[in-house]
Amino acid sequence: ARADPDHPMRAEFDRFAQGFVEKLRTSKQYAKRAEKLKRDFLARPEVKGLAGEMWASLSQFIEQDAKAPNSVVRAHLANMFVEVGRHLAGDAQIRADMNQGFVVALASFVESQKAGVSTFIADQVKRWDLAQLTRLIEMNIGRDLQYIRFNGMIIGGLAGVVLYVAERLFLVN
């Protein structure tokens, strides 16, 4: 059967697999039974232990490999990103589709989060200590702040004089 692609056993296996899939698709009882078998299998402590050990081993391997100077994972990731970049650079349609997807996803995210963002900003502003904020601005802006204050005083004074003169000219006549 291994050497002969047309062996009858292969055809029999294909019919069995197709029948099994069809029964899972059409028979609720068959699907329930298969689901119970799956749950019973996954609930076994041996399977849970094996999955935990596999995960621990995989994460330890990735962590150790990432720290190594000749990391296989880093090399594969770098090659993958370079290939993705080449494909993106060469296919304008993919770039346009991705950009459209990003716009839709970002618009949806912003729409769903705008109330939370405004609340977050309002909470942050409420927590500001005005004296500390003034000190921070003075330290970071420095002497320029004195010029800004001086110019504001001069412009404010001139605006007051212009308004006073305009009032006297128009109200007196």
C-alpha positions as CSV (number, residue, x, y, z in Angstrom):
1,A,0.0,0.0,0.0
2,R,2.9,2.3,0.7
3,A,4.5,1.9,-2.7
4,D,1.3,1.7,-4.8
5,P,-0.7,5.0,-5.0
6,D,-3.6,3.1,-6.5
7,H,-3.8,0.4,-3.9
8,P,-7.4,-0.5,-2.9
9,M,-6.6,0.1,0.8
10,R,-5.9,3.8,0.1
11,A,-9.2,4.1,-1.7
12,E,-11.0,2.4,1.3
13,F,-9.3,4.8,3.7
14,D,-10.3,7.8,1.6
15,R,-13.9,6.5,1.6
16,F,-13.8,6.0,5.4
17,A,-12.4,9.5,6.0
18,Q,-15.0,11.2,3.7
19,G,-17.8,9.2,5.4
20,F,-16.5,10.2,8.9
21,V,-16.4,13.9,7.9
22,E,-19.9,13.6,6.4
23,K,-21.2,11.9,9.6
24,L,-19.7,14.7,11.7
25,R,-21.3,17.3,9.5
26,T,-24.8,15.8,9.3
27,S,-25.3,13.7,12.5
28,K,-25.8,15.7,15.7
29,Q,-25.4,12.5,17.8
30,Y,-22.2,11.5,16.0
31,A,-20.8,15.1,16.5
32,K,-21.8,15.0,20.2
33,R,-20.0,11.6,20.6
34,A,-16.9,12.9,18.9
35,E,-17.0,16.1,21.0
36,K,-17.2,13.9,24.2
37,L,-14.3,11.8,23.1
38,K,-12.3,14.9,22.4
39,R,-13.1,16.4,25.8
40,D,-12.4,13.2,27.6
41,F,-9.1,12.9,25.8
42,L,-8.1,16.5,26.6
43,A,-9.2,16.2,30.2
44,R,-6.8,13.3,30.9
45,P,-4.0,14.4,33.3
46,E,-1.4,12.8,31.0
47,V,-2.4,15.0,28.1
48,K,-2.4,18.1,30.3
49,G,1.0,17.2,31.7
50,L,2.4,16.5,28.2
51,A,1.0,19.8,26.9
52,G,2.5,21.7,29.9
53,E,5.9,20.0,29.4
54,M,5.8,20.7,25.7
55,W,5.0,24.4,26.3
56,A,7.7,24.7,28.9
57,S,10.3,23.1,26.6
58,L,9.3,25.2,23.7
59,S,9.3,28.5,25.6
60,Q,12.7,27.6,27.2
61,F,14.1,26.8,23.7
62,I,12.9,30.1,22.3
63,E,14.2,32.0,25.2
64,Q,17.6,30.4,25.1
65,D,17.8,30.7,21.3
66,A,16.8,34.4,21.4
67,K,19.7,35.1,23.7
68,A,22.3,33.2,21.6
69,P,24.4,35.3,19.2
70,N,23.6,33.0,16.3
71,S,19.9,32.7,17.1
72,V,18.0,30.5,14.6
73,V,14.6,32.1,15.6
74,R,15.9,35.6,15.1
75,A,17.4,34.6,11.7
76,H,14.2,33.0,10.6
77,L,12.1,36.0,11.8
78,A,14.4,38.4,10.0
79,N,14.3,36.4,6.8
80,M,10.5,36.3,7.1
81,F,10.1,40.0,7.6
82,V,12.5,40.7,4.7
83,E,10.4,38.4,2.4
84,V,7.2,40.1,3.6
85,G,8.8,43.5,2.8
86,R,9.8,42.3,-0.7
87,H,6.3,41.1,-1.4
88,L,4.8,44.3,-0.1
89,A,7.2,46.4,-2.1
90,G,6.4,44.5,-5.3
91,D,2.6,44.3,-5.0
92,A,0.7,47.6,-4.9
93,Q,-2.6,45.8,-4.5
94,I,-1.6,44.1,-1.3
95,R,-0.3,47.4,0.1
96,A,-3.6,49.1,-0.8
97,D,-5.6,46.2,0.7
98,M,-3.5,46.3,3.9
99,N,-3.9,50.1,4.2
100,Q,-7.6,49.9,3.7
101,G,-7.8,47.1,6.4
102,F,-5.7,49.3,8.8
103,V,-8.0,52.3,8.2
104,V,-11.1,50.2,8.8
105,A,-9.6,48.6,11.9
106,L,-8.3,51.9,13.3
107,A,-11.6,53.7,12.6
108,S,-13.5,50.9,14.4
109,F,-11.1,50.9,17.3
110,V,-11.2,54.7,17.7
111,E,-15.0,54.7,17.5
112,S,-15.3,52.1,20.2
113,Q,-12.7,53.7,22.4
114,K,-13.4,57.4,22.1
115,A,-15.4,57.7,25.2
116,G,-12.7,55.9,27.2
117,V,-10.0,58.1,25.7
118,S,-11.8,61.3,26.6
119,T,-12.4,60.0,30.1
120,F,-8.7,59.0,30.4
121,I,-7.5,62.4,29.3
122,A,-10.0,64.2,31.6
123,D,-8.8,62.0,34.6
124,Q,-5.2,62.8,33.8
125,V,-5.8,66.5,33.6
126,K,-7.7,66.4,36.9
127,R,-4.7,64.7,38.6
128,W,-2.3,67.5,37.5
129,D,-0.8,69.4,40.3
130,L,-0.8,73.0,39.0
131,A,2.3,74.0,41.1
132,Q,4.3,71.0,39.9
133,L,3.2,71.5,36.3
134,T,4.3,75.2,36.5
135,R,7.7,74.1,37.9
136,L,8.1,71.5,35.2
137,I,7.3,74.0,32.4
138,E,9.6,76.6,33.9
139,M,12.4,74.0,34.2
140,N,12.0,72.8,30.6
141,I,11.3,76.1,28.9
142,G,13.6,78.1,31.2
143,R,14.2,81.8,30.4
144,D,11.9,81.8,27.4
145,L,9.0,81.6,29.8
146,Q,10.0,84.9,31.3
147,Y,10.0,86.5,27.8
148,I,6.6,85.0,27.2
149,R,5.2,86.4,30.4
150,F,6.8,89.8,29.7
151,N,5.4,89.9,26.2
152,G,2.0,88.8,27.4
153,M,2.0,91.6,29.9
154,I,3.0,94.2,27.3
155,I,0.5,93.0,24.7
156,G,-2.2,92.8,27.3
157,G,-1.4,96.3,28.5
158,L,-1.5,97.7,24.9
159,A,-4.8,95.9,24.2
160,G,-6.2,97.5,27.4
161,V,-5.0,101.0,26.3
162,V,-6.4,100.6,22.8
163,L,-9.8,99.4,24.2
164,Y,-9.8,102.4,26.7
165,V,-9.0,104.9,23.9
166,A,-11.6,103.4,21.5
167,E,-14.2,103.5,24.3
168,R,-13.5,107.1,25.1
169,L,-13.5,108.1,21.4
170,F,-16.7,106.3,20.5
171,L,-18.7,106.8,23.7
172,V,-17.8,110.5,24.2
173,N,-18.9,111.6,20.8
